[in-house]
Amino acid sequence: MNTTPLYRQLANHYLDAIRSGTLKTGERFPSIRLMMEKHAVSLSTAVQVCRELEDYGVLEARPRSGNYIRQPDKPQKTSPIALVQPLDTGVYVGIHEQVSSVLKASQRALIKVNFASAYCAPELYPLKTLQDNMVKSLRHDSCLYGVAGSTNGNSALRSLLARRALTTKANLTAERIVITNGATEAINLALRAVTQPGDTVAVESPTFYGLLQILESLNLRVLEVPASAHTGINLNALQLLLQGPEKIKAMIVIPNLQNPLGSIMPDANKARLVKLCAEHDTVLIEDDTYGDLVDTEQPLSTLKHWDRSDNVIYCASLNKTLAPGMRLGWISAGRWHERVEMLKHTQSRGCEALSQLAVSAFMKTPSYERYLRRLRKTLTQQRQQMSEAITRHFPIGTSVTHPQGGTLLWVELPRRHSSMAFFHEALKVGIQISPGDIFSNAKRFNHFVRIGCGAPYSPKIDEAVQTLGRILKNQG
Ligand SMILES: Cc1ncc(COP(=O)(O)O)c(C=O)c1O
């Protein structure tokens, strides 16, 4: 039985909320009446709770206005009951631990300039058009939120995606597309459809750390295949691995504007990769998150285009190209479609309808292509400016990739530099970068960093690049 008086238990409850930031300085504290109602306590208990919190220095009463959370100006009394320790976000092994520690350190820091993001700056996205489309959609169908959408997603959007895929020479059908919560959900679904825990899945090395996290969270074993910034995955190395003793159940490849390398696989390599995987009965999961951000007007071909045996699962996303906040992605799983549909249904049901309507209304107009054309030009320029600034400010011996699209640069530091030490030093002055260590389980990239160029180049960014250069020179 809990012998702590009720008012103290409640005071501790709110104290925890204040300490964890759920209730913030300056916010109004729940009224006495609300506390009596919600916690079924008497007037005197509710008043005592407030007194106790005032005593801790975290609550102030403002005449005729109520109680407000305040910053304590004296050391706080120790809580009579030990506060609940913040829950660990999970038990991580391998890359999870490293990625989580990097993400946590970044969350704790006061970030002034973020070079760790792969997104474009918000002002580069067509937000006004999308908002207008949302309003129109709601006006047109005021009952929209009263009905649950289909598991597969909006059929008009699926048709538009299938039609657009034709330009990348992939043949997708609207009936076999499932709209997902970003590429992340699409890849999760693909892996769950074709693997069992304990199976081995191959990835490029380096690769997007989010993929390594997904594999780990699904208890899959990871095999890393070397990749280059010029032509992507090394097919000879892959062939040797496929012929080796370990069965590779699936392989995830980012053929176009690979993250972090920025490589685009030549068509001949795409064709060979698809053939190799089919011959070895290895399911090929294509992650085409960045394809639409290529500099050229000519769309890039997809692996799906070369797929003759329905062995490629195509995953893509609008989160980099159109609207990160909408979290829209999609999957075309071919012969695994029914299984993916079932998994999506059991996992999360269909995606929210309004954003799909807003996107399809935009995508069916010529403005969409015009918007993408503009975005590509802007990114080309931003990457160019960033690349020149890095060359100017970073130490001699630094090398930078020159991707033909996208938002990312992969920077190799002179060997004596540790990217993790660089990451922590940069964070201290409010600059966030992605250390190479998190892009692989093998410790091969600990002198690389990934720099995002999604924001328009500005004096503030230039100053931040200069600061990064200074940090590196001091470290050297
Ligand atoms: C290669 C790659 N795949 C997948 C994702 C995740 O995409 P989404 O935000 O659509 O879930 C990212 C995000 O950075 C990525 O770079």
The ligand as a Tripos MOL2 file, in Angstrom:
@<TRIPOS>MOLECULE
LIG
   16    16     1     0     0
SMALL
NO_CHARGES

@<TRIPOS>ATOM
      1 C1         17.9130    6.1300  -48.9060 C.3       1 LIG1
      2 C2         16.7940    6.4220  -47.9830 C.ar      1 LIG1
      3 N1         15.8140    5.5230  -47.8630 N.ar      1 LIG1
      4 C3         14.7720    5.7310  -47.0510 C.ar      1 LIG1
      5 C4         14.6650    6.8840  -46.2940 C.ar      1 LIG1
      6 C5         13.4860    7.0920  -45.4180 C.3       1 LIG1
      7 O1         12.5210    7.7080  -46.1770 O.3       1 LIG1
      8 P1         11.1370    8.2270  -45.5890 P.3       1 LIG1
      9 O2         11.4140    9.5150  -44.8940 O.co2     1 LIG1
     10 O3         10.2960    8.3830  -46.8060 O.co2     1 LIG1
     11 O4         10.6110    7.1990  -44.6650 O.co2     1 LIG1
     12 C6         15.6680    7.8500  -46.3890 C.ar      1 LIG1
     13 C7         15.6100    9.0700  -45.5820 C.2       1 LIG1
     14 O5         16.5440    9.8150  -45.4300 O.2       1 LIG1
     15 C8         16.7570    7.6140  -47.2460 C.ar      1 LIG1
     16 O6         17.7600    8.4880  -47.3700 O.3       1 LIG1
@<TRIPOS>BOND
     1     1     2 1
     2     2     3 ar
     3     2    15 ar
     4     3     4 ar
     5     4     5 ar
     6     5     6 1
     7     5    12 ar
     8     6     7 1
     9     7     8 1
    10     8     9 2
    11     8    10 1
    12     8    11 1
    13    12    13 1
    14    12    15 ar
    15    13    14 2
    16    15    16 1
@<TRIPOS>SUBSTRUCTURE
     1 LIG1         1 GROUP 0 **** ****
